Amino acid sequence: MSISHPVTSPNSKLSQAAAQAELYLNQHFENALEELKQLAKIPSVSFAGFDPAHVRKSAEATAVLLKKVGFENVEVLNFEDAHPYVYADYLKAGPDAPTALLYAHHDVQPAGRDELWLTPAFTPTLKEGPGGARLYGRGTADDKAGILVHAAALEAFLKTSGSCPLNLKVVIEGEEEIGSGHLHSFLKAYAKKLQADVIILTDTANFDCGKPALTIALRGLIGVDVEVRALTKAVHSGMWGGPVPDPVVALAKVLASLVDEDGRIAVPGIREMVTPLTEEEIERMKKIPFEEKLFREQVGMVQGAKLLTEGPNPIAQLWRFPSLTITAIQASERKEAANRINDTAWARVTIRTAPGMDAPKTAALLKAHMEKVVPWGLEISVTGGEHGSGAWAIDPTGPAFEAAKIAMTKGYGEEPLMIGCGGSIPFVQPFAEALGGVPALLIGVEDPYTNAHGENESLLVSDLRKACVSQIHLFAEIAERLRPARALQKEVP
Ligand SMILES: [Zn+2]
């Protein structure tokens, strides 16, 4: 792949420092990997019902690591009743250098089903896998690797030139996996302390093993709970079945009405909100290779299942169109499948929202539709949906994106793809808002085989190294290209 801009930085002192730092990183990469293993041993599950002491321990271990590599003003921050955040900075690049705000999170998802893990979830284990050697374990990729990338890059500069060309502020969150509930108010409270010229958020995925990507669009997410009630109590299906309507069948009819024959959302008014694709977007998407066979393999689709289609191609569909998923249904349980008519049936319905869609309006339309179509006069209650997140997209032009393209090309040996992500990352919007719209670079080390949130999560070790090298060059390229427009000057009273 060819790129149109020069790969070498015009400032030879900066590129020399970056080259030395890269050499150091490569020589000491095993140490960085070891640090990651230590972090990933801590079961810092932020979900309710899990011991919060582990999340605190993980915050403390993160603080120790940041201090060790040369960050200053390291603090474990207890903000309201949130799991602890970790803050640290390095401001010795001085007022003439720009400032980057670095983000990652130290909390993790629950391990899931023990019997499906091939290695223990909280014993990080090196093993061959897709792309080469991988580190298996909960949090190895999502997102303790993100912490490592930030730490290793600063350490490499300090151990070689004795200084870093960029001022750094780092926020490591402790509640990302439960929706970043306090992030908005946290960023508001610390807005001044966190001012920066660019944000580097390390918690996303590459396009494939060894194929780097910058994420420039995210879908949002709304969810509602729906309950259909037919009876005040469950009754015998032989004695009563026939005249008495079954709430499970009624719920099934309601749910089936949510999509059309092709699996597209059929709730009136929802798809109409989506912002049409621009020519530039379509051009960018054409650069993304899509192979149906590989896609099917990666996701693990059963043979014979057909891909649902909407929009010009599957890439656009994943990143720029909404999708509907029913994440849970309950009436009685499998082990209690008795011959009875259940009193109620329940489901959670979620929609990934696309650019242009108003999240609360989407939830309201969904609610109104279900209330309208429920059959046989049964009671229906639809709740939730008020706290949905909107979709996010950024125009990937300007010096910060130039810096990222050059840095990632140096780290990975190929230019990053500009990708969207079908998922939702609640922390992106608050950051963009709190920092007054400074460019946000979403860079990550996951890949399609990482299985974050599932069992056997893993990190491709060679990509962690490449991500660290990219980060070193990113610090240098940002120092070279961005002028400190806000950052430090703003802090002077
Ligand atoms: Zn994450």
Residues whose N, C-alpha, C, O or C-beta is under 5 A from the ligand:
A	BS01	ZN	D142 D143 D203
